[in-house]
Amino acid sequence: MCSYFIRWEHWRGLCIEPLNEINKNDVIIIWKLDRLGRSLKNLIDLINTLNEKQVGLKSINDPVDTTTAQGRLIFNFFGSLAEFERELIKERTLAGLEAARGKGNVGGRPKGLTKKAQNIALTAEYLYKEEKLSVNEILDQLAIGRATLYRYLKYRNVPVSASMQRKTTKHEIIEII
């Protein structure tokens, strides 16, 4: 029988490699159970893999020792409690969202634009329709990005022409050369 002391950094990144080196009747000793897996499902899958290989797991700080029937019972019991708790949280969250919808509250980001953004969208529409400035000059003038400009124009129901998108000024041509 061999005991392996595996540090968390090594286990997390190289989980498969230590499993390949472990033999039947070996025991993995860990500091704390929550350091072994990222989630309960991950932890249960790992324990099942170890059980298939007839490898035990002992936790120094937790009452888990899968080499005994009592240890396997405790592990499965804690796993069941954690799953139950997760399901309760899910049910409560869904019930809370449903109650909020019943009161007329809708979650998520508010639809539409803020007053400041609406003002910028109005200015963007005016500058774009005027066709005196190129798109890049409008972007510079309003200090917004290209995607934001087109989103504002869409919000204002302004048709976007392909010729306006590509329109450049003499100033931009000079910069290119």
Steps between C-alpha positions, in 0.01 A plus 500: 500500500628843408378842612520798268519855630394716206523877516202692360698676224622168368164328528295773336712529188610139467202303624532217249873441547486414874200272434707300251777451757269376775468127559234282659477544881692831494367787711498867405530728799378855458502796734137601451223353286398830338853536357462185292228599254361813343139394550305229676438320171872510423581371847246215481627398155856494633403293805313255275807470275714432806250241627506321163879479528458384863690804623413659831479866592566645842454861597705632789256776602169343395338181631536330163681172454373304200702197603227419755128445463431784746720739303321419174165548676602840636635609161179397323290662772686832469474477123124444522460792742698730272291397199180553701617845610587594140150394384336701782697810402396452138132461596509807727669708232242401238215568746647843581532588131141387440375710794691803370348454153158477664561842657601641163875500557707378213857400564796574281645808344251781431387524139574808294745783555569735787414867458865583428522222239173617343645849462815360338285283272302808392823688427641200314186485287526869415870481410453183299204629299675832436776311311757776557716282724635154431411216734848519655459872566162437662662236718774743603253784557274292725780290657318173430590180319379393158271227635344748744435748218319240292308377805388859566400545136302175512334619822398824319380297195752666269575304184874445459636542150806313379637814333493692829681218679793523260504877458840646580621857513810656348650499850463121527647447153807702596545287815489182289768626262 
